[in-house]
Amino acid sequence: MVSDTRKNLVQVLDTEGQILFSCPVEEEEKAFEYARQMEELGIEVKLSSPSVSETLIQSLGASEEDTQKLREEIIHEIEEHDTGCCNQKPEDEKLH
């Protein structure tokens, strides 16, 4: 099965979420260079890149709906397990 690289894009977005630039993940350095140029011009941008999991399931033929479901599950898992030492209150705050 041949992967559809159109789905595996790195995108440069403006603050309103408009796509300013996109390219295949294999050429992500182009997106970083474009983002750097925009920031030099004073335009605030954000890079959006598919995760390794997204890239894998898309290469295996997953639909956009399946990919979105995976994104939501990953976010849910992170939120459910976000109890690391850095997210806990200091001991003195627990006493109040």
Secondary structure, 3 states (H helix, E strand, C coil): CCCCCCCCEEEEEECCCCEEEEEEHHHHHHHHHHHHHHHHCCCCEEEECCCHHHHHHHHCCCCHHHHHHHHHHHHHHHHHCCCCHHHCCCHHHHCC
